[in-house]
Amino acid sequence: MIVTRVDPDDTWTCLVRRGMLHSETESVEHHRLGAGERLSFDAPHGVDELVVVLSGEVDVDGGTAGPGSVVLVPEGAGGELTARVPTAVLSVRGLAARVTAALPPRVPELPVAERAV
């Protein structure tokens, strides 16, 4: 990722390459939502999403989530969360199992006997 301007109050995204250390993670995103702002989840993206509420409070799926809460959005679910007050959330998107099953194996692969130090 190339950062040309840093604004601590801004939303940021870090795209993660498929590799040995990152498993099947697609991206890690930080969002700052003002009261009433929404974060939408699109159903057909082929990813599962995990959202951690860092601060503030959100309405989601008929309930409320506060700091430390985790919202799981499986592939195909879609939906949105709405900030009740100024809120910060961290989103981690990972490829869904149906997508990763079609990917070729990672290389290089170490033999099992050589995976421990």
C-alpha positions as CSV (number, residue, x, y, z in Angstrom):
1,M,0.0,0.0,0.0
2,I,1.4,3.4,-0.9
3,V,0.3,6.2,1.5
4,T,0.5,9.7,0.1
5,R,-1.5,11.5,2.7
6,V,-2.2,10.6,6.3
7,D,-5.3,11.9,8.1
8,P,-5.9,10.2,11.4
9,D,-9.6,11.1,11.3
10,D,-10.1,9.5,7.9
11,T,-11.2,6.1,6.8
12,W,-8.3,3.9,5.6
13,T,-8.0,0.6,3.8
14,C,-5.1,-1.9,3.6
15,L,-5.4,-4.4,0.9
16,V,-3.7,-7.7,1.9
17,R,-2.1,-10.0,-0.6
18,R,-2.8,-13.7,-0.5
19,G,0.3,-15.1,1.1
20,M,1.8,-17.4,3.7
21,L,1.3,-14.9,6.5
22,H,-2.1,-13.4,5.7
23,S,-4.1,-16.6,5.0
24,E,-7.1,-15.6,2.9
25,T,-7.5,-12.1,4.2
26,E,-8.6,-9.6,1.5
27,S,-8.4,-6.3,3.4
28,V,-8.3,-4.6,6.8
29,E,-10.3,-1.4,7.0
30,H,-10.7,1.3,9.6
31,H,-13.9,3.4,9.5
32,R,-14.9,6.5,11.5
33,L,-18.6,7.0,11.3
34,G,-20.5,10.1,12.4
35,A,-23.8,9.8,14.2
36,G,-26.3,8.5,11.6
37,E,-23.7,7.4,9.1
38,R,-24.0,3.9,7.7
39,L,-21.6,1.2,6.7
40,S,-23.1,-1.2,4.1
41,F,-22.2,-4.8,3.3
42,D,-22.8,-6.0,-0.3
43,A,-24.0,-9.6,-0.5
44,P,-22.3,-10.8,-3.8
45,H,-18.6,-9.9,-3.0
46,G,-17.4,-13.4,-2.2
47,V,-16.1,-12.4,1.2
48,D,-16.9,-13.0,4.8
49,E,-16.6,-9.9,6.9
50,L,-15.9,-9.4,10.6
51,V,-16.5,-5.9,12.1
52,V,-15.1,-5.0,15.6
53,V,-16.7,-1.9,17.2
54,L,-13.7,0.0,18.7
55,S,-15.7,2.9,20.1
56,G,-19.2,4.3,20.0
57,E,-22.3,2.4,19.3
58,V,-24.0,1.0,16.2
59,D,-27.5,-0.4,15.3
60,V,-27.3,-3.6,13.4
61,D,-29.9,-6.2,12.5
62,G,-32.4,-5.0,15.1
63,G,-29.8,-4.9,17.9
64,T,-27.2,-2.6,19.3
65,A,-23.4,-3.2,19.5
66,G,-20.9,-1.2,21.5
67,P,-17.1,-1.2,22.1
68,G,-15.6,-4.7,22.0
69,S,-18.6,-6.2,20.1
70,V,-18.1,-8.2,16.9
71,V,-20.5,-8.3,14.0
72,L,-20.1,-11.2,11.6
73,V,-21.3,-10.8,8.1
74,P,-21.1,-14.0,6.1
75,E,-20.9,-14.1,2.4
76,G,-24.2,-13.4,0.8
77,A,-25.8,-11.8,3.8
78,G,-25.5,-8.1,2.9
79,G,-27.0,-5.5,5.2
80,E,-25.7,-2.4,7.0
81,L,-24.9,-0.9,10.4
82,T,-25.7,2.6,11.5
83,A,-23.7,4.6,14.0
84,R,-25.8,6.0,16.9
85,V,-23.0,8.3,18.0
86,P,-19.5,9.0,16.5
87,T,-18.1,5.5,16.2
88,A,-14.9,3.8,15.1
89,V,-14.9,0.2,13.6
90,L,-12.3,-2.1,12.3
91,S,-13.4,-4.4,9.4
92,V,-11.5,-7.6,8.3
93,R,-12.6,-9.2,5.1
94,G,-11.6,-12.7,4.2
95,L,-12.4,-14.8,1.2
96,A,-15.3,-17.1,1.6
97,A,-14.7,-20.9,1.7
98,R,-16.3,-21.4,-1.8
99,V,-13.7,-19.0,-3.2
100,T,-10.6,-20.3,-1.4
101,A,-11.5,-23.9,-2.4
102,A,-11.0,-22.9,-6.0
103,L,-7.6,-21.3,-5.5
104,P,-4.4,-23.2,-6.3
105,P,-2.2,-24.3,-3.3
106,R,0.2,-21.7,-1.9
107,V,3.8,-22.1,-2.8
108,P,6.3,-22.5,-1.4
109,E,5.0,-25.2,0.9
110,L,7.3,-26.5,3.6
111,P,7.3,-30.2,4.4
112,V,5.5,-30.9,7.7
113,A,8.7,-31.9,9.4
114,E,10.3,-28.5,8.6
115,R,7.5,-26.2,9.9
116,A,8.7,-26.0,13.5
117,V,11.7,-24.1,14.7
